[in-house]
Structures are given as structure tokens and as C-alpha cells.
Amino acid sequence: MKNSKKHEYCQICRRLLDNPRDPLSGDCGGDCWGCIGAIEAEMGNAQSLAYVRKEYEAGLRPGWIDPSTP
Ligand SMILES: [Zn+2]
């Protein structure tokens, strides 16, 4: 057994993962949902895009550009 899981950070943006005060910090296999969601949305994952768009509208993703916008 390893030591109990300590703070882990996103490999991409260094955000603290699973931070209860950060809705985009969910652990997606070592990266945060903030990064993974945006990447999946850009790759055409409709479900991820729907989530990301909602988060953008809620003000959680300032500066995000909807990949389906011309
Ligand atoms: Zn990240």
C-alpha cells in the first residue's frame, strides 16, 4: 500500500485536483476536468461539450471558445 493519497495536481495546468471549492478540479486520471473537458469538447465529444458549455455559461470557464462557433 502506498501512503494515503495526498494533494495531487493536474499534469496540464497544475490545478489542485478534487478541490471541493473548485468545480473544474475533478480528477480525470491525473488531469483536471477543466483541461480534459475543454480538450474533449474540442475533439467533438458532444457530452463533454454540453458540460463545458454549461460551465462556460455559469462563468466557470472565462475565455473558453466554443469550438462549434464559426
Ligand atoms: Zn488542468
N, CA, C, O and the ligand as a Tripos MOL2 file, in Angstrom:
@<TRIPOS>MOLECULE
protein
  281   279    71     0     0
PROTEIN
NO_CHARGES

@<TRIPOS>ATOM
      1 N           0.8380   -1.2100    0.0000 N.3       1 MET1
      2 CA          0.0000    0.0000    0.0000 C.3       1 MET1
      3 C           0.8670    1.2520    0.0000 C.2       1 MET1
      4 O           1.8560    1.3520    0.7260 O.2       1 MET1
      5 N           0.4710    2.1850   -0.8220 N.am      2 LYS2
      6 CA          1.1540    3.4760   -0.7940 C.3       2 LYS2
      7 C           0.5710    4.3270    0.3350 C.2       2 LYS2
      8 O          -0.4380    3.9800    0.9480 O.2       2 LYS2
      9 N           1.2170    5.4100    0.5760 N.am      3 ASN3
     10 CA          0.6650    6.3620    1.5380 C.3       3 ASN3
     11 C          -0.6910    6.8400    1.0580 C.2       3 ASN3
     12 O          -0.9860    6.8200   -0.1370 O.2       3 ASN3
     13 N          -1.4900    7.2590    1.9790 N.am      4 SER4
     14 CA         -2.8030    7.7650    1.5900 C.3       4 SER4
     15 C          -2.6260    8.9190    0.6060 C.2       4 SER4
     16 O          -1.6540    9.6710    0.6590 O.2       4 SER4
     17 N          -3.5820    9.0270   -0.2740 N.am      5 LYS5
     18 CA         -3.4700    9.9770   -1.3720 C.3       5 LYS5
     19 C          -3.3610   11.4140   -0.8520 C.2       5 LYS5
     20 O          -4.2340   11.9060   -0.1370 O.2       5 LYS5
     21 N          -2.2950   12.0450   -1.2240 N.am      6 LYS6
     22 CA         -2.1340   13.4410   -0.8220 C.3       6 LYS6
     23 C          -2.6630   14.3450   -1.9210 C.2       6 LYS6
     24 O          -3.3060   13.8900   -2.8670 O.2       6 LYS6
     25 N          -2.3880   15.6010   -1.7830 N.am      7 HIS7
     26 CA         -2.8040   16.5410   -2.8170 C.3       7 HIS7
     27 C          -2.1480   16.1860   -4.1300 C.2       7 HIS7
     28 O          -0.9430   15.9430   -4.1930 O.2       7 HIS7
     29 N          -2.9350   16.1570   -5.1600 N.am      8 GLU8
     30 CA         -2.3900   15.9280   -6.4930 C.3       8 GLU8
     31 C          -2.7800   17.0850   -7.3780 C.2       8 GLU8
     32 O          -3.7970   17.7460   -7.1670 O.2       8 GLU8
     33 N          -1.9540   17.3120   -8.3670 N.am      9 TYR9
     34 CA         -2.1610   18.4610   -9.2290 C.3       9 TYR9
     35 C          -2.2900   18.0220  -10.6710 C.2       9 TYR9
     36 O          -1.6710   17.0480  -11.0990 O.2       9 TYR9
     37 N          -3.1000   18.7530  -11.4100 N.am     10 CYS10
     38 CA         -3.2850   18.4840  -12.8260 C.3      10 CYS10
     39 C          -1.9400   18.5270  -13.5460 C.2      10 CYS10
     40 O          -1.1320   19.4300  -13.3270 O.2      10 CYS10
     41 N          -1.7130   17.5300  -14.4130 N.am     11 GLN11
     42 CA         -0.4540   17.4710  -15.1610 C.3      11 GLN11
     43 C          -0.3620   18.5960  -16.1920 C.2      11 GLN11
     44 O           0.7280   18.9570  -16.6360 O.2      11 GLN11
     45 N          -1.4940   19.1310  -16.5560 N.am     12 ILE12
     46 CA         -1.5100   20.1300  -17.6250 C.3      12 ILE12
     47 C          -1.4210   21.5410  -17.0450 C.2      12 ILE12
     48 O          -0.5500   22.3200  -17.4320 O.2      12 ILE12
     49 N          -2.3160   21.8670  -16.1210 N.am     13 CYS13
     50 CA         -2.3710   23.2600  -15.6570 C.3      13 CYS13
     51 C          -1.9630   23.4110  -14.1930 C.2      13 CYS13
     52 O          -1.9530   24.5260  -13.6690 O.2      13 CYS13
     53 N          -1.6320   22.3200  -13.5340 N.am     14 ARG14
     54 CA         -1.1650   22.3690  -12.1470 C.3      14 ARG14
     55 C          -2.2450   22.7800  -11.1580 C.2      14 ARG14
     56 O          -1.9400   23.1940  -10.0400 O.2      14 ARG14
     57 N          -3.4720   22.6720  -11.5530 N.am     15 ARG15
     58 CA         -4.5730   22.9430  -10.6420 C.3      15 ARG15
     59 C          -4.6380   21.8320   -9.6020 C.2      15 ARG15
     60 O          -4.3690   20.6720   -9.9150 O.2      15 ARG15
     61 N          -4.9850   22.1730   -8.3930 N.am     16 LEU16
     62 CA         -5.1970   21.1670   -7.3510 C.3      16 LEU16
     63 C          -6.4090   20.3180   -7.7230 C.2      16 LEU16
     64 O          -7.4880   20.8450   -7.9920 O.2      16 LEU16
     65 N          -6.2220   19.0070   -7.7350 N.am     17 LEU17
     66 CA         -7.3160   18.1200   -8.1320 C.3      17 LEU17
     67 C          -8.2580   17.8510   -6.9630 C.2      17 LEU17
     68 O          -7.8630   17.8770   -5.7970 O.2      17 LEU17
     69 N          -9.5100   17.5940   -7.3140 N.am     18 ASP18
     70 CA        -10.5350   17.2510   -6.3260 C.3      18 ASP18
     71 C         -10.6280   18.2850   -5.2160 C.2      18 ASP18
     72 O         -10.7880   17.9490   -4.0430 O.2      18 ASP18
     73 N         -10.5290   19.5160   -5.5970 N.am     19 ASN19
     74 CA        -10.7080   20.6130   -4.6420 C.3      19 ASN19
     75 C         -12.2020   20.9100   -4.5370 C.2      19 ASN19
     76 O         -12.8230   21.3250   -5.5150 O.2      19 ASN19
     77 N         -12.7770   20.7020   -3.3590 N.am     20 PRO20
     78 CA        -14.2300   20.8720   -3.2390 C.3      20 PRO20
     79 C         -14.6960   22.2830   -3.5700 C.2      20 PRO20
     80 O         -15.8720   22.5000   -3.8610 O.2      20 PRO20
     81 N         -13.7820   23.2340   -3.5280 N.am     21 ARG21
     82 CA        -14.1800   24.6080   -3.8300 C.3      21 ARG21
     83 C         -13.9790   24.9620   -5.2960 C.2      21 ARG21
     84 O         -14.2630   26.0800   -5.7270 O.2      21 ARG21
     85 N         -13.4810   23.9820   -6.0590 N.am     22 ASP22
     86 CA        -13.2110   24.2490   -7.4710 C.3      22 ASP22
     87 C         -13.9610   23.2390   -8.3230 C.2      22 ASP22
     88 O         -13.5340   22.0900   -8.4320 O.2      22 ASP22
     89 N         -15.0630   23.6420   -8.9250 N.am     23 PRO23
     90 CA        -15.9160   22.6850   -9.6530 C.3      23 PRO23
     91 C         -15.2440   22.0880  -10.8830 C.2      23 PRO23
     92 O         -15.7270   21.0870  -11.4110 O.2      23 PRO23
     93 N         -14.1530   22.6650  -11.3520 N.am     24 LEU24
     94 CA        -13.4790   22.1260  -12.5360 C.3      24 LEU24
     95 C         -12.2800   21.2690  -12.1690 C.2      24 LEU24
     96 O         -11.4920   20.9070  -13.0430 O.2      24 LEU24
     97 N         -12.1280   20.9430  -10.9070 N.am     25 SER25
     98 CA        -10.8990   20.2870  -10.4690 C.3      25 SER25
     99 C         -11.0420   18.7780  -10.3590 C.2      25 SER25
    100 O         -10.1420   18.1120   -9.8460 O.2      25 SER25
    101 N         -12.1480   18.2290  -10.8260 N.am     26 GLY26
    102 CA        -12.3390   16.7800  -10.7540 C.3      26 GLY26
    103 C         -11.1920   16.0240  -11.4040 C.2      26 GLY26
    104 O         -10.7040   16.4150  -12.4640 O.2      26 GLY26
    105 N         -10.7650   14.9430  -10.7680 N.am     27 ASP27
    106 CA         -9.6060   14.1900  -11.2340 C.3      27 ASP27
    107 C          -9.9920   13.3120  -12.4240 C.2      27 ASP27
    108 O         -10.7760   12.3740  -12.2760 O.2      27 ASP27
    109 N          -9.4510   13.6100  -13.5890 N.am     28 CYS28
    110 CA         -9.6770   12.7930  -14.7820 C.3      28 CYS28
    111 C          -8.3910   12.0580  -15.1060 C.2      28 CYS28
    112 O          -7.7550   12.3310  -16.1240 O.2      28 CYS28
    113 N          -8.0050   11.1320  -14.2510 N.am     29 GLY29
    114 CA         -6.8110   10.3360  -14.4950 C.3      29 GLY29
    115 C          -5.5250   11.1430  -14.4410 C.2      29 GLY29
    116 O          -4.6090   10.9050  -15.2280 O.2      29 GLY29
    117 N          -5.4490   12.0850  -13.5310 N.am     30 GLY30
    118 CA         -4.2280   12.8530  -13.3640 C.3      30 GLY30
    119 C          -4.3070   14.2620  -13.9250 C.2      30 GLY30
    120 O          -3.4540   15.1080  -13.6580 O.2      30 GLY30
    121 N          -5.3350   14.4890  -14.6960 N.am     31 ASP31
    122 CA         -5.5750   15.8400  -15.2010 C.3      31 ASP31
    123 C          -6.9250   16.3170  -14.6740 C.2      31 ASP31
    124 O          -7.7760   15.5120  -14.2960 O.2      31 ASP31
    125 N          -7.1070   17.6180  -14.6550 N.am     32 CYS32
    126 CA         -8.3710   18.1330  -14.1220 C.3      32 CYS32
    127 C          -9.4440   18.1600  -15.2050 C.2      32 CYS32
    128 O          -9.1480   18.1900  -16.3990 O.2      32 CYS32
    129 N         -10.6640   18.1480  -14.7680 N.am     33 TRP33
    130 CA        -11.7850   18.2330  -15.7080 C.3      33 TRP33
    131 C         -11.7400   19.5550  -16.4710 C.2      33 TRP33
    132 O         -12.1950   19.6350  -17.6120 O.2      33 TRP33
    133 N         -11.2040   20.5670  -15.8510 N.am     34 GLY34
    134 CA        -11.1010   21.8520  -16.5270 C.3      34 GLY34
    135 C         -10.3380   21.7320  -17.8370 C.2      34 GLY34
    136 O         -10.7170   22.3310  -18.8440 O.2      34 GLY34
    137 N          -9.2490   20.9470  -17.8190 N.am     35 CYS35
    138 CA         -8.4510   20.7410  -19.0350 C.3      35 CYS35
    139 C          -9.0880   19.6810  -19.9230 C.2      35 CYS35
    140 O          -9.2680   19.8830  -21.1240 O.2      35 CYS35
    141 N          -9.4270   18.5440  -19.3110 N.am     36 ILE36
    142 CA         -9.9260   17.4100  -20.0840 C.3      36 ILE36
    143 C         -11.2490   17.7440  -20.7690 C.2      36 ILE36
    144 O         -11.4670   17.3870  -21.9260 O.2      36 ILE36
    145 N         -12.1200   18.4260  -20.0510 N.am     37 GLY37
    146 CA        -13.4090   18.7810  -20.6340 C.3      37 GLY37
    147 C         -13.2430   19.6340  -21.8740 C.2      37 GLY37
    148 O         -13.9050   19.4130  -22.8890 O.2      37 GLY37
    149 N         -12.3430   20.6250  -21.7840 N.am     38 ALA38
    150 CA        -12.1250   21.5170  -22.9190 C.3      38 ALA38
    151 C         -11.5300   20.7520  -24.0950 C.2      38 ALA38
    152 O         -11.8930   20.9940  -25.2460 O.2      38 ALA38
    153 N         -10.6100   19.8220  -23.8030 N.am     39 ILE39
    154 CA         -9.9730   19.0480  -24.8670 C.3      39 ILE39
    155 C         -11.0010   18.1430  -25.5450 C.2      39 ILE39
    156 O         -11.0770   18.0720  -26.7720 O.2      39 ILE39
    157 N         -11.7870   17.4560  -24.7170 N.am     40 GLU40
    158 CA        -12.7920   16.5510  -25.2910 C.3      40 GLU40
    159 C         -13.8270   17.3220  -26.0980 C.2      40 GLU40
    160 O         -14.2680   16.8690  -27.1540 O.2      40 GLU40
    161 N         -14.2100   18.4840  -25.5940 N.am     41 ALA41
    162 CA        -15.1800   19.2990  -26.3230 C.3      41 ALA41
    163 C         -14.6130   19.6830  -27.6870 C.2      41 ALA41
    164 O         -15.3130   19.6630  -28.7000 O.2      41 ALA41
    165 N         -13.3370   20.0310  -27.6840 N.am     42 GLU42
    166 CA        -12.7130   20.4420  -28.9320 C.3      42 GLU42
    167 C         -12.5930   19.2740  -29.9020 C.2      42 GLU42
    168 O         -12.6200   19.4570  -31.1190 O.2      42 GLU42
    169 N         -12.4600   18.0610  -29.3450 N.am     43 MET43
    170 CA        -12.3390   16.8780  -30.2050 C.3      43 MET43
    171 C         -13.6950   16.3840  -30.6760 C.2      43 MET43
    172 O         -13.7770   15.4010  -31.4130 O.2      43 MET43
    173 N         -14.7520   17.0520  -30.2620 N.am     44 GLY44
    174 CA        -16.0620   16.7070  -30.7800 C.3      44 GLY44
    175 C         -16.8730   15.7860  -29.8940 C.2      44 GLY44
    176 O         -17.8450   15.1900  -30.3570 O.2      44 GLY44
    177 N         -16.4990   15.6540  -28.6260 N.am     45 ASN45
    178 CA        -17.2810   14.8500  -27.7080 C.3      45 ASN45
    179 C         -18.5090   15.6540  -27.2820 C.2      45 ASN45
    180 O         -18.3970   16.6180  -26.5240 O.2      45 ASN45
    181 N         -19.6720   15.2520  -27.7710 N.am     46 ALA46
    182 CA        -20.8700   16.0530  -27.5790 C.3      46 ALA46
    183 C         -21.2490   16.1830  -26.1100 C.2      46 ALA46
    184 O         -21.7130   17.2360  -25.6710 O.2      46 ALA46
    185 N         -21.0490   15.1150  -25.3580 N.am     47 GLN47
    186 CA        -21.4210   15.1610  -23.9400 C.3      47 GLN47
    187 C         -20.5090   16.1250  -23.1810 C.2      47 GLN47
    188 O         -20.9720   16.9270  -22.3700 O.2      47 GLN47
    189 N         -19.2200   16.0320  -23.4550 N.am     48 SER48
    190 CA        -18.2880   16.9400  -22.8010 C.3      48 SER48
    191 C         -18.5790   18.3730  -23.2050 C.2      48 SER48
    192 O         -18.5480   19.2850  -22.3780 O.2      48 SER48
    193 N         -18.8600   18.5600  -24.4720 N.am     49 LEU49
    194 CA        -19.1540   19.9030  -24.9620 C.3      49 LEU49
    195 C         -20.3660   20.4850  -24.2370 C.2      49 LEU49
    196 O         -20.3900   21.6690  -23.9010 O.2      49 LEU49
    197 N         -21.3730   19.6400  -23.9980 N.am     50 ALA50
    198 CA        -22.5700   20.1200  -23.3070 C.3      50 ALA50
    199 C         -22.2310   20.5700  -21.8860 C.2      50 ALA50
    200 O         -22.7150   21.6000  -21.4180 O.2      50 ALA50
    201 N         -21.3960   19.7880  -21.2090 N.am     51 TYR51
    202 CA        -20.9820   20.1640  -19.8560 C.3      51 TYR51
    203 C         -20.1710   21.4570  -19.8640 C.2      51 TYR51
    204 O         -20.4250   22.3820  -19.0920 O.2      51 TYR51
    205 N         -19.2010   21.4890  -20.7520 N.am     52 VAL52
    206 CA        -18.2980   22.6280  -20.8060 C.3      52 VAL52
    207 C         -19.0730   23.8990  -21.1320 C.2      52 VAL52
    208 O         -18.8040   24.9630  -20.5730 O.2      52 VAL52
    209 N         -20.0270   23.7810  -22.0330 N.am     53 ARG53
    210 CA        -20.8120   24.9370  -22.4190 C.3      53 ARG53
    211 C         -21.6230   25.4610  -21.2280 C.2      53 ARG53
    212 O         -21.7430   26.6690  -21.0210 O.2      53 ARG53
    213 N         -22.1760   24.5200  -20.4520 N.am     54 LYS54
    214 CA        -22.9220   24.9190  -19.2580 C.3      54 LYS54
    215 C         -22.0030   25.6230  -18.2680 C.2      54 LYS54
    216 O         -22.3650   26.6330  -17.6630 O.2      54 LYS54
    217 N         -20.8100   25.0650  -18.1200 N.am     55 GLU55
    218 CA        -19.8600   25.6650  -17.1730 C.3      55 GLU55
    219 C         -19.4260   27.0470  -17.6500 C.2      55 GLU55
    220 O         -19.2300   27.9630  -16.8520 O.2      55 GLU55
    221 N         -19.2820   27.1740  -18.9430 N.am     56 TYR56
    222 CA        -18.9270   28.4790  -19.5010 C.3      56 TYR56
    223 C         -20.0430   29.4820  -19.2220 C.2      56 TYR56
    224 O         -19.7890   30.6180  -18.8200 O.2      56 TYR56
    225 N         -21.2770   29.0470  -19.4410 N.am     57 GLU57
    226 CA        -22.4040   29.9460  -19.2180 C.3      57 GLU57
    227 C         -22.5390   30.3010  -17.7480 C.2      57 GLU57
    228 O         -23.0430   31.3720  -17.4080 O.2      57 GLU57
    229 N         -22.0910   29.4040  -16.8700 N.am     58 ALA58
    230 CA        -22.1430   29.6760  -15.4360 C.3      58 ALA58
    231 C         -20.9590   30.5220  -14.9810 C.2      58 ALA58
    232 O         -20.8440   30.8510  -13.8000 O.2      58 ALA58
    233 N         -20.0870   30.8720  -15.9090 N.am     59 GLY59
    234 CA        -18.9630   31.7310  -15.5760 C.3      59 GLY59
    235 C         -17.7450   30.9880  -15.0480 C.2      59 GLY59
    236 O         -16.8190   31.6020  -14.5170 O.2      59 GLY59
    237 N         -17.7450   29.6500  -15.1940 N.am     60 LEU60
    238 CA        -16.6370   28.8660  -14.6470 C.3      60 LEU60
    239 C         -15.4630   28.7680  -15.6110 C.2      60 LEU60
    240 O         -14.3590   28.3920  -15.2190 O.2      60 LEU60
    241 N         -15.7020   29.1050  -16.8610 N.am     61 ARG61
    242 CA        -14.6360   28.9570  -17.8600 C.3      61 ARG61
    243 C         -14.4700   30.2550  -18.6380 C.2      61 ARG61
    244 O         -14.7400   30.3030  -19.8380 O.2      61 ARG61
    245 N         -14.0340   31.2860  -17.9680 N.am     62 PRO62
    246 CA        -13.8620   32.5500  -18.6900 C.3      62 PRO62
    247 C         -12.8300   32.3890  -19.8000 C.2      62 PRO62
    248 O         -11.7660   31.8030  -19.6030 O.2      62 PRO62
    249 N         -13.1620   32.9120  -20.9480 N.am     63 GLY63
    250 CA        -12.2030   32.8580  -22.0500 C.3      63 GLY63
    251 C         -12.3340   31.6200  -22.9080 C.2      63 GLY63
    252 O         -11.6640   31.5070  -23.9350 O.2      63 GLY63
    253 N         -13.1850   30.6840  -22.5060 N.am     64 TRP64
    254 CA        -13.3570   29.4780  -23.3210 C.3      64 TRP64
    255 C         -14.0450   29.8510  -24.6270 C.2      64 TRP64
    256 O         -14.9510   30.6840  -24.6520 O.2      64 TRP64
    257 N         -13.6040   29.2260  -25.7010 N.am     65 ILE65
    258 CA        -14.2050   29.4890  -27.0100 C.3      65 ILE65
    259 C         -14.9170   28.2440  -27.4800 C.2      65 ILE65
    260 O         -14.3120   27.1800  -27.6070 O.2      65 ILE65
    261 N         -16.1870   28.3770  -27.7350 N.am     66 ASP66
    262 CA        -16.9830   27.2480  -28.1870 C.3      66 ASP66
    263 C         -16.4560   26.7560  -29.5290 C.2      66 ASP66
    264 O         -16.4870   27.4970  -30.5120 O.2      66 ASP66
    265 N         -15.9650   25.4980  -29.5870 N.am     67 PRO67
    266 CA        -15.3690   25.0040  -30.8450 C.3      67 PRO67
    267 C         -16.3740   24.9000  -31.9770 C.2      67 PRO67
    268 O         -15.9860   24.8280  -33.1440 O.2      67 PRO67
    269 N         -17.6550   24.8920  -31.6520 N.am     68 SER68
    270 CA        -18.6430   24.7970  -32.7220 C.3      68 SER68
    271 C         -19.0440   26.1780  -33.2460 C.2      68 SER68
    272 O         -19.8340   26.2890  -34.1840 O.2      68 SER68
    273 N         -18.4980   27.2210  -32.6350 N.am     69 THR69
    274 CA        -18.7810   28.5670  -33.1290 C.3      69 THR69
    275 C         -17.8750   28.8560  -34.3330 C.2      69 THR69
    276 O         -16.6660   28.6380  -34.2680 O.2      69 THR69
    277 N         -18.4480   29.3340  -35.3990 N.am     70 PRO70
    278 CA        -17.6230   29.6130  -36.5690 C.3      70 PRO70
    279 C         -16.6040   30.7470  -36.3020 C.2      70 PRO70
    280 O         -15.8310   31.1040  -37.1900 O.2      70 PRO70
    281 ZN         -5.8730   21.1540  -15.6310 Zn       71 ZN71
@<TRIPOS>BOND
     1     1     2 1
     2     2     3 1
     3     3     4 2
     4     3     5 am
     5     5     6 1
     6     6     7 1
     7     7     8 2
     8     7     9 am
     9     9    10 1
    10    10    11 1
    11    11    12 2
    12    11    13 am
    13    13    14 1
    14    14    15 1
    15    15    16 2
    16    15    17 am
    17    17    18 1
    18    18    19 1
    19    19    20 2
    20    19    21 am
    21    21    22 1
    22    22    23 1
    23    23    24 2
    24    23    25 am
    25    25    26 1
    26    26    27 1
    27    27    28 2
    28    27    29 am
    29    29    30 1
    30    30    31 1
    31    31    32 2
    32    31    33 am
    33    33    34 1
    34    34    35 1
    35    35    36 2
    36    35    37 am
    37    37    38 1
    38    38    39 1
    39    39    40 2
    40    39    41 am
    41    41    42 1
    42    42    43 1
    43    43    44 2
    44    43    45 am
    45    45    46 1
    46    46    47 1
    47    47    48 2
    48    47    49 am
    49    49    50 1
    50    50    51 1
    51    51    52 2
    52    51    53 am
    53    53    54 1
    54    54    55 1
    55    55    56 2
    56    55    57 am
    57    57    58 1
    58    58    59 1
    59    59    60 2
    60    59    61 am
    61    61    62 1
    62    62    63 1
    63    63    64 2
    64    63    65 am
    65    65    66 1
    66    66    67 1
    67    67    68 2
    68    67    69 am
    69    69    70 1
    70    70    71 1
    71    71    72 2
    72    71    73 am
    73    73    74 1
    74    74    75 1
    75    75    76 2
    76    75    77 am
    77    77    78 1
    78    78    79 1
    79    79    80 2
    80    79    81 am
    81    81    82 1
    82    82    83 1
    83    83    84 2
    84    83    85 am
    85    85    86 1
    86    86    87 1
    87    87    88 2
    88    87    89 am
    89    89    90 1
    90    90    91 1
    91    91    92 2
    92    91    93 am
    93    93    94 1
    94    94    95 1
    95    95    96 2
    96    95    97 am
    97    97    98 1
    98    98    99 1
    99    99   100 2
   100    99   101 am
   101   101   102 1
   102   102   103 1
   103   103   104 2
   104   103   105 am
   105   105   106 1
   106   106   107 1
   107   107   108 2
   108   107   109 am
   109   109   110 1
   110   110   111 1
   111   111   112 2
   112   111   113 am
   113   113   114 1
   114   114   115 1
   115   115   116 2
   116   115   117 am
   117   117   118 1
   118   118   119 1
   119   119   120 2
   120   119   121 am
   121   121   122 1
   122   122   123 1
   123   123   124 2
   124   123   125 am
   125   125   126 1
   126   126   127 1
   127   127   128 2
   128   127   129 am
   129   129   130 1
   130   130   131 1
   131   131   132 2
   132   131   133 am
   133   133   134 1
   134   134   135 1
   135   135   136 2
   136   135   137 am
   137   137   138 1
   138   138   139 1
   139   139   140 2
   140   139   141 am
   141   141   142 1
   142   142   143 1
   143   143   144 2
   144   143   145 am
   145   145   146 1
   146   146   147 1
   147   147   148 2
   148   147   149 am
   149   149   150 1
   150   150   151 1
   151   151   152 2
   152   151   153 am
   153   153   154 1
   154   154   155 1
   155   155   156 2
   156   155   157 am
   157   157   158 1
   158   158   159 1
   159   159   160 2
   160   159   161 am
   161   161   162 1
   162   162   163 1
   163   163   164 2
   164   163   165 am
   165   165   166 1
   166   166   167 1
   167   167   168 2
   168   167   169 am
   169   169   170 1
   170   170   171 1
   171   171   172 2
   172   171   173 am
   173   173   174 1
   174   174   175 1
   175   175   176 2
   176   175   177 am
   177   177   178 1
   178   178   179 1
   179   179   180 2
   180   179   181 am
   181   181   182 1
   182   182   183 1
   183   183   184 2
   184   183   185 am
   185   185   186 1
   186   186   187 1
   187   187   188 2
   188   187   189 am
   189   189   190 1
   190   190   191 1
   191   191   192 2
   192   191   193 am
   193   193   194 1
   194   194   195 1
   195   195   196 2
   196   195   197 am
   197   197   198 1
   198   198   199 1
   199   199   200 2
   200   199   201 am
   201   201   202 1
   202   202   203 1
   203   203   204 2
   204   203   205 am
   205   205   206 1
   206   206   207 1
   207   207   208 2
   208   207   209 am
   209   209   210 1
   210   210   211 1
   211   211   212 2
   212   211   213 am
   213   213   214 1
   214   214   215 1
   215   215   216 2
   216   215   217 am
   217   217   218 1
   218   218   219 1
   219   219   220 2
   220   219   221 am
   221   221   222 1
   222   222   223 1
   223   223   224 2
   224   223   225 am
   225   225   226 1
   226   226   227 1
   227   227   228 2
   228   227   229 am
   229   229   230 1
   230   230   231 1
   231   231   232 2
   232   231   233 am
   233   233   234 1
   234   234   235 1
   235   235   236 2
   236   235   237 am
   237   237   238 1
   238   238   239 1
   239   239   240 2
   240   239   241 am
   241   241   242 1
   242   242   243 1
   243   243   244 2
   244   243   245 am
   245   245   246 1
   246   246   247 1
   247   247   248 2
   248   247   249 am
   249   249   250 1
   250   250   251 1
   251   251   252 2
   252   251   253 am
   253   253   254 1
   254   254   255 1
   255   255   256 2
   256   255   257 am
   257   257   258 1
   258   258   259 1
   259   259   260 2
   260   259   261 am
   261   261   262 1
   262   262   263 1
   263   263   264 2
   264   263   265 am
   265   265   266 1
   266   266   267 1
   267   267   268 2
   268   267   269 am
   269   269   270 1
   270   270   271 1
   271   271   272 2
   272   271   273 am
   273   273   274 1
   274   274   275 1
   275   275   276 2
   276   275   277 am
   277   277   278 1
   278   278   279 1
   279   279   280 2
@<TRIPOS>SUBSTRUCTURE
     1 MET1         2 RESIDUE 1 A MET
     2 LYS2         6 RESIDUE 1 A LYS
     3 ASN3        10 RESIDUE 1 A ASN
     4 SER4        14 RESIDUE 1 A SER
     5 LYS5        18 RESIDUE 1 A LYS
     6 LYS6        22 RESIDUE 1 A LYS
     7 HIS7        26 RESIDUE 1 A HIS
     8 GLU8        30 RESIDUE 1 A GLU
     9 TYR9        34 RESIDUE 1 A TYR
    10 CYS10       38 RESIDUE 1 A CYS
    11 GLN11       42 RESIDUE 1 A GLN
    12 ILE12       46 RESIDUE 1 A ILE
    13 CYS13       50 RESIDUE 1 A CYS
    14 ARG14       54 RESIDUE 1 A ARG
    15 ARG15       58 RESIDUE 1 A ARG
    16 LEU16       62 RESIDUE 1 A LEU
    17 LEU17       66 RESIDUE 1 A LEU
    18 ASP18       70 RESIDUE 1 A ASP
    19 ASN19       74 RESIDUE 1 A ASN
    20 PRO20       78 RESIDUE 1 A PRO
    21 ARG21       82 RESIDUE 1 A ARG
    22 ASP22       86 RESIDUE 1 A ASP
    23 PRO23       90 RESIDUE 1 A PRO
    24 LEU24       94 RESIDUE 1 A LEU
    25 SER25       98 RESIDUE 1 A SER
    26 GLY26      102 RESIDUE 1 A GLY
    27 ASP27      106 RESIDUE 1 A ASP
    28 CYS28      110 RESIDUE 1 A CYS
    29 GLY29      114 RESIDUE 1 A GLY
    30 GLY30      118 RESIDUE 1 A GLY
    31 ASP31      122 RESIDUE 1 A ASP
    32 CYS32      126 RESIDUE 1 A CYS
    33 TRP33      130 RESIDUE 1 A TRP
    34 GLY34      134 RESIDUE 1 A GLY
    35 CYS35      138 RESIDUE 1 A CYS
    36 ILE36      142 RESIDUE 1 A ILE
    37 GLY37      146 RESIDUE 1 A GLY
    38 ALA38      150 RESIDUE 1 A ALA
    39 ILE39      154 RESIDUE 1 A ILE
    40 GLU40      158 RESIDUE 1 A GLU
    41 ALA41      162 RESIDUE 1 A ALA
    42 GLU42      166 RESIDUE 1 A GLU
    43 MET43      170 RESIDUE 1 A MET
    44 GLY44      174 RESIDUE 1 A GLY
    45 ASN45      178 RESIDUE 1 A ASN
    46 ALA46      182 RESIDUE 1 A ALA
    47 GLN47      186 RESIDUE 1 A GLN
    48 SER48      190 RESIDUE 1 A SER
    49 LEU49      194 RESIDUE 1 A LEU
    50 ALA50      198 RESIDUE 1 A ALA
    51 TYR51      202 RESIDUE 1 A TYR
    52 VAL52      206 RESIDUE 1 A VAL
    53 ARG53      210 RESIDUE 1 A ARG
    54 LYS54      214 RESIDUE 1 A LYS
    55 GLU55      218 RESIDUE 1 A GLU
    56 TYR56      222 RESIDUE 1 A TYR
    57 GLU57      226 RESIDUE 1 A GLU
    58 ALA58      230 RESIDUE 1 A ALA
    59 GLY59      234 RESIDUE 1 A GLY
    60 LEU60      238 RESIDUE 1 A LEU
    61 ARG61      242 RESIDUE 1 A ARG
    62 PRO62      246 RESIDUE 1 A PRO
    63 GLY63      250 RESIDUE 1 A GLY
    64 TRP64      254 RESIDUE 1 A TRP
    65 ILE65      258 RESIDUE 1 A ILE
    66 ASP66      262 RESIDUE 1 A ASP
    67 PRO67      266 RESIDUE 1 A PRO
    68 SER68      270 RESIDUE 1 A SER
    69 THR69      274 RESIDUE 1 A THR
    70 PRO70      278 RESIDUE 1 A PRO
    71 ZN71       281 GROUP 0 **** ****
